[in-house]
Amino acid sequence: MAKWSGVDGDTPQLAESPQARSVKVRLADIDTSERDQAYGRDATQLLPRLAFGRSLCATTTVDRGAISHWRRME
């Protein structure tokens, strides 16, 4: 079972298992408010609820070690 938490409405923090190191992942083609903007907290809370109990396949188009200046895989 993977570990999942919402950083904001378009950036989950994922890990392969509860013991594994997690990484922030930017979801492609999704743009929501940041946490401190209008509806930002709603978007942050909704993302894990929409994904709960569903399978997730994460694919990256960058090198495994490539992290953006926001400290997330894009």
C-alpha positions as CSV (number, residue, x, y, z in Angstrom):
1,M,0.0,0.0,0.0
2,A,1.4,3.3,-1.1
3,K,1.6,6.3,1.2
4,W,-0.3,9.4,0.0
5,S,-0.7,12.9,1.2
6,G,-1.8,16.1,-0.4
7,V,0.6,19.0,-0.6
8,D,-2.0,21.1,-2.5
9,G,-4.7,20.4,-5.1
10,D,-2.4,19.5,-7.9
11,T,0.6,18.1,-6.0
12,P,0.3,14.9,-4.1
13,Q,3.2,13.5,-2.0
14,L,3.7,9.8,-2.8
15,A,5.8,6.9,-1.5
16,E,5.8,3.3,-2.6
17,S,5.2,2.1,1.0
18,P,4.6,3.8,4.4
19,Q,8.3,3.2,5.2
20,A,9.7,4.6,1.8
21,R,10.9,8.1,1.3
22,S,8.2,10.2,-0.3
23,V,8.4,12.6,-3.3
24,K,6.1,15.4,-4.4
25,V,4.7,14.9,-7.8
26,R,3.1,17.6,-10.0
27,L,0.0,16.3,-11.8
28,A,0.1,17.0,-15.5
29,D,-2.7,19.2,-17.0
30,I,-4.2,20.0,-13.6
31,D,-4.1,23.5,-12.2
32,T,-5.7,24.3,-8.8
33,S,-5.4,27.2,-6.4
34,E,-2.4,27.1,-4.0
35,R,-3.2,26.4,-0.4
36,D,-3.1,30.1,0.6
37,Q,-5.3,31.2,-2.3
38,A,-9.1,31.2,-2.6
39,Y,-10.4,27.6,-2.6
40,G,-6.8,26.3,-2.1
41,R,-7.6,24.4,1.1
42,D,-10.7,22.9,-0.5
43,A,-8.6,21.7,-3.4
44,T,-5.9,20.3,-1.1
45,Q,-8.6,18.3,0.9
46,L,-10.4,17.1,-2.2
47,L,-7.4,15.5,-4.0
48,P,-6.9,12.7,-1.6
49,R,-10.6,12.1,-1.3
50,L,-10.9,11.7,-5.1
51,A,-7.9,9.3,-5.2
52,F,-8.7,7.2,-2.1
53,G,-9.1,3.5,-2.9
54,R,-8.0,3.9,-6.5
55,S,-4.9,2.6,-8.2
56,L,-2.3,5.1,-9.3
57,C,0.4,4.7,-12.0
58,A,2.9,7.5,-11.9
59,T,5.1,8.1,-15.0
60,T,7.7,10.8,-15.3
61,T,9.1,12.5,-18.4
62,V,12.2,13.6,-16.6
63,D,15.2,11.8,-15.1
64,R,14.4,10.1,-11.7
65,G,16.6,12.6,-9.9
66,A,15.3,15.7,-11.6
67,I,13.5,17.9,-9.1
68,S,12.1,21.4,-9.9
69,H,12.8,24.5,-7.9
70,W,9.5,23.8,-6.1
71,R,11.2,20.6,-4.8
72,R,8.9,18.2,-6.7
73,M,9.0,16.0,-9.8
74,E,7.3,17.6,-12.7
